[in-house]
């Protein structure tokens, strides 16, 4: 090895030591968040928030240090252009791995180093506190008590976005870029405009259809013990690896990953058996993505899913495209009947599948059916734009929220708990996150269209061969981590840039058939 290469490797190895230390702080913060949602006692909050503030400051200190910036820039200069990511036989190259880590580190540095340290720590403590205020406000149906801290969070978000804002760039576009690089309001307006044009009238037709789908048997005396058994069975069946993952209980199902050998999911147990079942399949989809990331990327800045939209594409692909298909239940329904023989007496598989696909506009996003789900996201997207770009008064949110639900879904919340207070995202400062849910559904439909050209998708599900589907997704999506962005993944997999028509076609084909609608 020549002297220049030795020096290059020495710089990269030094950088990786800094990044590993930063990763340790980030991992500790993730564990605190997991604990807070699952096991932490109620009185732990304020003291724990201070420790989270200290850890956040330590993480920021490393990522914005001059030495780390110098090493990242130096190592990037030594890579001439964008390296080839894969060998001809599909193996990820070492140069490609290194480039992805450096690019992800540089992006992180740019995001955190523009924020003054005292503001960064104060904000981390604020969001820890605000989630508890939101939880109490939601429980007590008291939006007014949440207003002051929400205003504070929005002010911080605007300030932080302004630090990163480029000439001519909108503040909300900066926020969107944090969750879904390459997608601006212009592109999302086009996407959501297509949904309004096609899905809103389709929903109206569905609701006017004389077809009646019975689903009352889904709600009843489904014991938590048996639901837990079903949850573990479904998670394992779709590919959740219990040697590398944990299934726990929380008020709101979520996925947390420390690295590709420690991925944690949660669910909840309600009277409706499908609620937990599909939350488990959904969160397992997130976990399977993380399990599939290449070992050399894991525990680095590039060692996570490439975007929230791509992550949601995988969770919703497993939940809806796989989990709500008739083919999926052919080998599985017997297990469900075995666990709940009394509750499902006289309910055949076809009747069950129709029930889990019933369209029923509701107020709660996380319980929404597949057709109306993206309309819930549309409401949040339009309100976020108003909050960030038009300085909407936070106090106006409940009425506007209700008005938009009435316009798009034909229903109106009677209180704030089932309306504007239902999601934790704004309490966490996640402005720009919500569009990822709808994008994920659209990404998944585009992938499905391509997969059906390459494999007998339904036959694989009927035969329980989900491993073939998982491996296809691992090869084309999961293993790359942040080596490619969402649009690059779609282009390489399907030959096209993001194309929302596949999502519209998927929904129209499915629900016109289910509700016997003419075109």
C-alpha positions as CSV (number, residue, x, y, z in Angstrom):
1,X,0.0,0.0,0.0
2,X,1.4,3.4,-1.0
3,X,1.8,6.3,1.5
4,X,-1.1,8.2,0.0
5,X,-3.5,5.2,0.5
6,X,-2.2,4.6,4.0
7,X,-2.9,8.3,4.9
8,X,-6.4,8.1,3.4
9,X,-7.2,5.0,5.4
10,X,-5.8,6.5,8.5
11,X,-8.0,9.6,8.1
12,X,-11.1,7.4,7.5
13,X,-10.3,5.2,10.5
14,X,-9.9,8.2,12.7
15,X,-13.3,9.6,11.5
16,X,-15.0,6.3,12.2
17,X,-13.9,6.5,15.8
18,X,-15.6,9.8,16.2
19,X,-18.7,8.6,14.4
20,X,-18.8,5.5,16.6
21,X,-18.8,7.6,19.7
22,X,-21.6,9.8,18.3
23,X,-23.5,6.6,17.5
24,X,-23.2,5.5,21.1
25,X,-24.8,8.7,22.3
26,X,-27.5,8.4,19.7
27,X,-28.2,4.8,20.7
28,X,-28.5,5.8,24.3
29,X,-31.1,8.4,23.3
30,X,-33.0,5.8,21.3
31,X,-33.1,3.5,24.3
32,X,-34.5,6.3,26.5
33,X,-37.2,7.0,23.9
34,X,-38.1,3.2,23.8
35,X,-38.2,3.1,27.6
36,X,-40.3,6.2,27.9
37,X,-43.0,4.6,25.6
38,X,-42.9,1.1,27.1
39,X,-41.7,0.8,30.7
40,X,-40.7,4.1,32.3
41,X,-42.6,5.2,35.3
42,X,-44.8,8.3,35.0
43,X,-42.7,10.4,37.4
44,X,-39.4,9.7,35.5
45,X,-40.0,12.4,32.9
46,X,-38.4,15.6,34.0
47,X,-35.2,14.1,35.3
48,X,-34.8,11.8,32.3
49,X,-35.3,14.8,30.0
50,X,-32.3,16.5,31.5
51,X,-30.2,13.4,30.8
52,X,-31.5,13.3,27.3
53,X,-30.4,16.9,26.9
54,X,-26.9,16.1,28.1
55,X,-26.7,13.1,25.6
56,X,-28.0,15.3,22.8
57,X,-25.4,17.9,23.5
58,X,-22.6,15.4,23.5
59,X,-23.8,14.0,20.2
60,X,-24.0,17.4,18.7
61,X,-20.6,18.3,20.1
62,X,-18.9,15.5,18.2
63,X,-20.8,15.9,14.9
64,X,-20.1,19.7,14.7
65,X,-16.5,19.5,15.8
66,X,-14.0,21.0,13.4
67,X,-11.9,17.8,13.3
68,X,-14.9,15.7,12.2
69,X,-15.9,18.2,9.5
70,X,-12.3,18.3,8.3
71,X,-12.0,14.5,8.1
72,X,-15.3,14.1,6.3
73,X,-14.5,16.7,3.7
74,X,-11.0,15.3,3.3
75,X,-12.2,11.8,2.8
76,X,-14.8,12.9,0.4
77,X,-12.3,14.7,-1.7
78,X,-10.2,11.6,-1.9
79,X,-13.1,9.8,-3.6
80,X,-13.2,11.2,-7.1
81,X,-16.9,11.5,-8.1
82,X,-19.6,9.1,-7.0
83,X,-18.0,5.6,-6.8
84,X,-19.7,2.6,-8.3
85,X,-22.0,1.2,-5.6
86,X,-22.1,-2.4,-6.9
87,X,-20.0,-5.0,-8.7
88,X,-21.4,-6.6,-11.8
89,X,-22.6,-9.5,-9.7
90,X,-24.5,-7.3,-7.3
91,X,-22.1,-7.0,-4.4
92,X,-21.9,-3.7,-2.6
93,X,-18.4,-2.2,-3.1
94,X,-16.2,-0.9,-0.2
95,X,-15.9,2.4,-2.0
96,X,-19.7,2.7,-2.3
97,X,-20.1,1.9,1.4
98,X,-17.5,4.5,2.4
99,X,-19.1,7.1,0.1
100,X,-22.5,6.5,1.6
101,X,-21.2,6.8,5.2
102,X,-19.4,10.0,4.4
103,X,-22.3,11.6,2.5
104,X,-24.7,10.7,5.4
105,X,-22.2,12.1,8.0
106,X,-21.9,15.3,6.0
107,X,-25.6,15.7,5.8
108,X,-25.9,15.2,9.6
109,X,-23.1,17.7,10.3
110,X,-24.9,20.3,8.1
111,X,-28.2,19.7,10.0
112,X,-26.8,19.9,13.6
113,X,-23.8,22.3,13.3
114,X,-26.0,25.2,12.1
115,X,-27.9,25.1,15.4
116,X,-26.3,26.9,18.4
117,X,-25.6,24.2,21.1
118,X,-27.7,25.9,23.8
119,X,-30.7,25.9,21.4
120,X,-30.1,22.3,20.4
121,X,-30.1,21.1,24.0
122,X,-33.1,23.3,25.0
123,X,-35.1,21.9,22.1
124,X,-34.3,18.3,22.9
125,X,-35.5,18.9,26.5
126,X,-38.6,20.8,25.2
127,X,-39.7,17.9,22.9
128,X,-39.2,15.4,25.8
129,X,-41.4,17.6,27.9
130,X,-44.0,18.4,25.2
131,X,-44.8,14.7,24.6
132,X,-45.9,14.4,28.2
133,X,-48.0,17.6,27.9
134,X,-49.6,16.3,24.7
135,X,-50.3,12.9,26.4
136,X,-52.1,14.6,29.3
137,X,-54.0,17.0,26.9
138,X,-55.1,14.2,24.7
139,X,-56.3,12.2,27.7
140,X,-58.3,15.2,29.1
141,X,-59.5,16.5,25.7
142,X,-57.8,19.8,26.4
143,X,-56.1,21.2,23.3
144,X,-55.8,24.6,25.0
145,X,-53.2,23.2,27.4
146,X,-51.1,22.0,24.5
147,X,-51.2,25.2,22.6
148,X,-48.3,27.1,24.3
149,X,-45.8,24.3,24.0
150,X,-46.9,23.6,20.4
151,X,-46.3,27.3,19.5
152,X,-42.9,27.0,21.1
153,X,-42.0,23.9,19.0
154,X,-43.2,25.5,15.8
155,X,-41.1,28.6,16.5
156,X,-38.0,26.3,17.0
157,X,-38.8,24.4,13.9
158,X,-39.0,27.5,11.8
159,X,-35.8,28.9,13.4
160,X,-33.9,25.7,12.8
161,X,-35.2,25.5,9.2
162,X,-34.1,29.1,8.6
163,X,-30.5,28.1,9.6
164,X,-30.5,25.5,6.8
165,X,-32.5,27.5,4.3
166,X,-31.0,28.1,0.8
167,X,-31.7,31.1,-1.3
168,X,-35.3,30.9,-2.5
169,X,-36.1,27.8,-0.6
170,X,-39.3,27.6,1.4
171,X,-39.1,26.8,5.1
172,X,-41.5,23.8,4.8
173,X,-39.4,22.4,2.0
174,X,-36.4,22.4,4.3
175,X,-38.5,20.4,6.8
176,X,-39.8,18.0,4.1
177,X,-36.2,17.4,3.1
178,X,-35.3,16.1,6.5
179,X,-37.7,13.1,6.0
180,X,-37.9,12.7,2.3
181,X,-35.0,14.2,0.3
182,X,-36.0,15.1,-3.2
183,X,-39.7,15.8,-2.5
184,X,-40.8,19.4,-2.3
185,X,-44.2,21.1,-1.8
186,X,-44.4,21.4,-5.6
187,X,-44.0,17.6,-6.1
188,X,-46.3,16.8,-3.1
189,X,-49.0,19.2,-4.3
190,X,-49.0,17.3,-7.6
191,X,-49.2,14.0,-5.7
192,X,-51.9,15.0,-3.3
193,X,-53.8,16.8,-6.1
194,X,-54.0,13.4,-7.9
195,X,-55.4,11.8,-4.7
196,X,-58.0,14.5,-4.4
197,X,-59.0,14.1,-8.0
198,X,-59.3,10.3,-7.9
199,X,-59.6,9.0,-4.4
200,X,-62.1,11.5,-2.9
201,X,-64.7,10.7,-5.6
202,X,-64.0,7.0,-5.5
203,X,-64.7,7.1,-1.7
204,X,-68.0,8.8,-2.4
205,X,-68.9,6.0,-4.9
206,X,-67.9,3.3,-2.4
207,X,-70.1,4.9,0.3
208,X,-73.0,5.0,-2.1
209,X,-72.6,1.4,-3.1
210,X,-75.3,-1.0,-2.1
211,X,-72.7,-3.7,-1.3
212,X,-72.8,-4.4,2.4
213,X,-69.7,-5.9,4.1
214,X,-70.2,-7.5,7.5
215,X,-67.3,-6.9,10.0
216,X,-69.0,-6.9,13.4
217,X,-67.3,-10.2,14.3
218,X,-63.9,-8.4,14.3
219,X,-64.9,-6.6,17.5
220,X,-65.6,-8.7,20.6
221,X,-64.2,-10.8,23.3
222,X,-60.7,-11.4,21.9
223,X,-58.5,-12.0,25.0
224,X,-55.2,-10.2,25.2
225,X,-53.4,-13.5,25.9
226,X,-54.7,-15.0,22.6
227,X,-54.1,-11.7,20.7
228,X,-50.5,-11.8,22.0
229,X,-50.1,-15.3,20.7
230,X,-51.5,-14.2,17.3
231,X,-49.2,-11.2,17.2
232,X,-46.1,-13.3,17.8
233,X,-47.2,-15.8,15.2
234,X,-47.9,-13.2,12.5
235,X,-44.7,-11.3,13.2
236,X,-42.6,-14.5,12.8
237,X,-44.6,-15.6,9.8
238,X,-44.0,-12.4,7.8
239,X,-40.3,-12.5,8.8
240,X,-39.7,-10.7,12.1
241,X,-36.6,-12.3,13.6
242,X,-37.0,-12.8,17.3
243,X,-33.3,-13.5,17.8
244,X,-32.7,-9.9,16.7
245,X,-35.9,-8.2,17.8
246,X,-38.4,-7.7,20.6
247,X,-42.2,-7.3,20.6
248,X,-43.6,-5.2,23.4
249,X,-46.7,-3.2,24.3
250,X,-47.2,0.6,24.0
251,X,-50.1,3.0,23.7
252,X,-49.1,3.7,20.1
253,X,-47.4,1.0,18.0
254,X,-43.9,1.9,16.7
255,X,-40.5,0.5,15.7
256,X,-37.2,1.4,17.2
257,X,-33.9,0.2,15.8
258,X,-30.5,0.4,17.5
259,X,-28.8,-1.5,14.6
260,X,-29.6,-4.4,12.3
261,X,-29.4,-6.9,15.2
262,X,-31.5,-5.0,17.6
263,X,-34.9,-3.9,16.2
264,X,-37.8,-3.4,18.6
265,X,-41.5,-3.2,17.7
266,X,-44.6,-2.6,19.8
267,X,-48.3,-3.2,19.5
268,X,-51.5,-2.6,21.5
269,X,-54.4,-4.9,22.2
270,X,-57.9,-3.7,21.8
271,X,-61.3,-5.3,21.4
272,X,-60.9,-5.4,17.6
273,X,-58.7,-8.3,16.7
274,X,-57.6,-6.8,13.4
275,X,-56.2,-3.7,15.2
276,X,-53.3,-5.5,16.8
277,X,-52.8,-8.0,14.0
278,X,-52.2,-5.3,11.4
279,X,-50.2,-3.1,13.6
280,X,-47.9,-6.0,14.2
281,X,-47.6,-6.8,10.5
282,X,-47.0,-3.1,9.8
283,X,-44.2,-2.7,12.4
284,X,-42.7,-6.0,11.3
285,X,-42.4,-4.5,7.8
286,X,-40.3,-1.6,9.3
287,X,-38.2,-4.1,11.2
288,X,-37.6,-6.3,8.2
289,X,-36.2,-3.3,6.4
290,X,-33.7,-2.6,9.2
291,X,-32.8,-6.3,9.5
292,X,-31.9,-6.3,5.8
293,X,-29.4,-3.4,5.9
294,X,-25.8,-4.4,5.0
295,X,-23.6,-5.2,8.1
296,X,-21.0,-2.7,6.9
297,X,-23.5,0.1,7.0
298,X,-25.2,-0.7,10.3
299,X,-24.2,1.5,13.2
300,X,-23.0,4.3,10.9
301,X,-24.8,7.4,9.7
302,X,-25.8,5.5,6.6
303,X,-27.1,2.5,8.5
304,X,-30.8,3.1,8.5
305,X,-33.6,3.2,6.0
306,X,-33.0,5.8,3.4
307,X,-36.1,7.9,4.2
308,X,-39.3,7.9,6.1
309,X,-41.3,7.4,2.9
310,X,-39.3,4.4,1.9
311,X,-39.6,3.0,5.4
312,X,-43.4,3.5,5.3
313,X,-43.4,1.8,1.9
314,X,-42.1,-1.4,3.5
315,X,-44.4,-1.3,6.5
316,X,-47.5,-0.6,4.4
317,X,-46.4,-3.1,1.8
318,X,-46.4,-5.8,4.4
319,X,-49.6,-4.5,6.2
320,X,-51.8,-3.8,3.2
321,X,-50.4,-5.2,-0.1
322,X,-49.5,-8.5,1.5
323,X,-51.5,-8.6,4.8
324,X,-54.9,-7.6,3.4
325,X,-54.7,-9.8,0.3
326,X,-56.8,-12.9,0.1
327,X,-53.8,-14.9,-1.0
328,X,-51.9,-14.1,2.3
329,X,-54.7,-15.6,4.4
330,X,-55.0,-18.9,2.5
331,X,-52.2,-20.6,4.6
332,X,-52.8,-18.4,7.7
333,X,-56.5,-18.3,8.4
334,X,-56.6,-21.7,9.9
335,X,-54.3,-20.4,12.7
336,X,-56.7,-17.5,13.4
337,X,-59.7,-19.9,13.6
338,X,-57.7,-22.1,15.9
339,X,-57.0,-19.2,18.3
340,X,-60.5,-17.8,18.2
341,X,-63.0,-20.7,17.3
342,X,-65.9,-19.1,19.1
343,X,-65.5,-15.5,18.0
344,X,-65.0,-16.6,14.3
345,X,-67.6,-19.4,14.3
346,X,-69.3,-19.4,10.9
347,X,-66.8,-16.8,9.5
348,X,-65.1,-18.2,6.4
349,X,-61.8,-16.9,5.0
350,X,-63.4,-15.0,2.2
351,X,-65.8,-13.3,4.6
352,X,-62.9,-12.4,6.9
353,X,-60.8,-10.9,4.0
354,X,-63.7,-8.8,2.9
355,X,-64.2,-7.5,6.5
356,X,-60.5,-6.5,6.9
357,X,-60.8,-4.5,3.7
358,X,-64.1,-2.8,4.5
359,X,-64.1,1.0,3.8
360,X,-65.4,2.9,6.7
361,X,-64.3,6.6,7.0
362,X,-63.2,7.2,10.5
363,X,-61.6,9.9,12.6
364,X,-58.4,8.1,13.6
365,X,-55.5,7.8,11.1
366,X,-53.9,4.8,12.6
367,X,-57.1,2.8,12.4
368,X,-58.0,4.0,8.9
369,X,-58.8,1.6,6.1
370,X,-56.5,1.4,3.1
371,X,-58.6,3.6,0.8
372,X,-59.1,6.5,3.2
373,X,-55.7,6.4,4.9
374,X,-53.9,8.9,2.6
375,X,-56.8,11.4,2.9
376,X,-56.0,11.5,6.7
377,X,-52.4,12.4,5.6
378,X,-53.7,15.0,3.1
379,X,-55.4,16.9,6.0
380,X,-52.2,17.0,8.0
381,X,-50.1,18.0,5.0
382,X,-52.3,21.0,4.2
383,X,-52.4,22.1,7.8
384,X,-48.6,21.9,8.2
385,X,-48.2,24.0,5.1
386,X,-50.5,26.6,6.7
387,X,-48.7,26.5,10.0
388,X,-45.2,26.9,8.5
389,X,-45.8,29.0,5.3
390,X,-48.8,31.1,6.3
391,X,-48.2,31.5,10.0
392,X,-51.6,30.0,10.9
393,X,-52.6,30.7,14.5
394,X,-52.3,27.4,16.4
395,X,-55.6,28.1,18.1
396,X,-57.3,27.8,14.7
397,X,-56.2,24.1,14.2
398,X,-59.2,22.3,15.8
399,X,-61.8,24.0,13.5
400,X,-59.7,23.7,10.4
401,X,-58.9,20.1,11.1
402,X,-62.7,19.3,11.5
403,X,-63.5,21.2,8.4
404,X,-61.1,19.3,6.3
405,X,-62.2,15.9,7.7
406,X,-65.7,16.8,6.7
407,X,-64.6,17.9,3.2
408,X,-62.5,14.9,2.4
409,X,-63.9,12.1,4.5
410,X,-67.5,13.2,5.1
411,X,-67.2,13.0,8.9
412,X,-66.4,15.5,11.6
413,X,-64.7,15.0,15.0
414,X,-66.8,15.8,18.0
415,X,-63.7,16.6,20.2
416,X,-60.0,17.3,20.0
417,X,-58.9,13.9,21.3
418,X,-60.3,12.2,18.2
419,X,-59.3,15.2,16.1
420,X,-56.2,17.4,16.3
421,X,-54.8,15.8,19.4
422,X,-54.7,12.2,18.0
423,X,-51.1,12.2,16.7
424,X,-47.8,12.6,18.7
425,X,-45.8,13.9,15.7
426,X,-46.2,17.6,16.3
427,X,-45.4,17.2,20.0
428,X,-42.1,15.6,18.9
429,X,-41.4,18.4,16.4
430,X,-41.8,16.1,13.4
431,X,-43.1,18.7,10.9
432,X,-42.7,17.3,7.4
433,X,-43.1,13.7,8.5
434,X,-46.7,13.1,7.7
435,X,-46.5,13.1,3.8
436,X,-44.1,10.2,4.1
437,X,-47.0,7.9,5.1
438,X,-48.9,8.6,1.8
439,X,-45.7,8.5,-0.2
440,X,-44.8,5.1,1.3
441,X,-48.2,3.7,0.2
442,X,-47.5,5.0,-3.4
443,X,-43.9,3.7,-3.4
444,X,-45.2,0.3,-2.4
445,X,-47.8,0.2,-5.2
446,X,-45.2,1.1,-7.8
447,X,-42.9,-1.7,-6.5
448,X,-45.8,-4.2,-6.6
449,X,-46.5,-3.4,-10.3
450,X,-42.8,-4.2,-11.1
451,X,-42.7,-7.3,-8.9
452,X,-45.8,-8.8,-10.6
453,X,-43.9,-8.6,-13.9
454,X,-41.0,-10.6,-12.4
455,X,-42.8,-13.2,-10.1
456,X,-46.2,-14.8,-9.5
457,X,-46.8,-12.7,-6.5
458,X,-50.1,-14.1,-5.4
459,X,-49.0,-17.7,-5.8
460,X,-46.0,-17.0,-3.5
461,X,-48.4,-15.7,-0.9
462,X,-50.8,-18.7,-1.3
463,X,-47.9,-21.1,-0.8
464,X,-46.5,-19.1,2.2
465,X,-43.3,-18.3,0.4
466,X,-42.8,-14.8,1.8
467,X,-39.1,-15.5,1.9
468,X,-38.9,-15.0,-1.8
469,X,-40.6,-11.6,-1.6
470,X,-38.5,-10.6,1.4
471,X,-35.3,-11.5,-0.4
472,X,-36.4,-9.5,-3.5
473,X,-37.0,-6.4,-1.3
474,X,-33.8,-7.0,0.6
475,X,-31.8,-7.1,-2.7
476,X,-33.5,-4.0,-4.2
477,X,-34.3,-1.9,-1.2
478,X,-33.2,-2.9,2.3
479,X,-29.5,-3.6,2.0
480,X,-28.6,-0.2,0.7
481,X,-29.5,1.7,3.8
482,X,-28.8,5.4,2.8
483,X,-26.6,4.5,-0.2
484,X,-29.5,5.5,-2.5
485,X,-32.4,7.9,-1.9
486,X,-36.0,6.9,-2.5
487,X,-36.2,8.0,-6.1
488,X,-33.0,6.3,-7.0
489,X,-34.3,3.0,-5.5
490,X,-37.5,3.3,-7.4
491,X,-35.7,4.2,-10.7
492,X,-33.3,1.2,-10.3
493,X,-36.1,-1.2,-9.3
494,X,-38.8,-0.1,-11.7
495,X,-37.1,1.8,-14.5
496,X,-39.1,4.9,-13.6
497,X,-39.0,7.9,-11.3
498,X,-41.7,8.2,-8.7
499,X,-45.0,7.7,-10.5
500,X,-48.2,8.0,-8.3
501,X,-50.5,6.6,-11.0
502,X,-49.7,3.1,-9.8
503,X,-51.1,3.9,-6.4
504,X,-54.3,5.3,-7.8
505,X,-54.7,2.3,-10.2
506,X,-54.0,-0.1,-7.3
507,X,-56.7,1.4,-5.1
508,X,-59.2,1.8,-7.9
509,X,-58.8,-1.8,-9.1
510,X,-59.1,-3.2,-5.6
511,X,-62.1,-1.2,-4.3
512,X,-64.1,-1.1,-7.6
513,X,-63.9,-4.9,-7.5
514,X,-64.7,-5.2,-3.8
515,X,-67.7,-2.8,-4.0
516,X,-68.8,-3.9,-7.5
517,X,-68.4,-0.4,-9.0
518,X,-68.4,0.4,-12.7
519,X,-65.8,2.7,-14.1
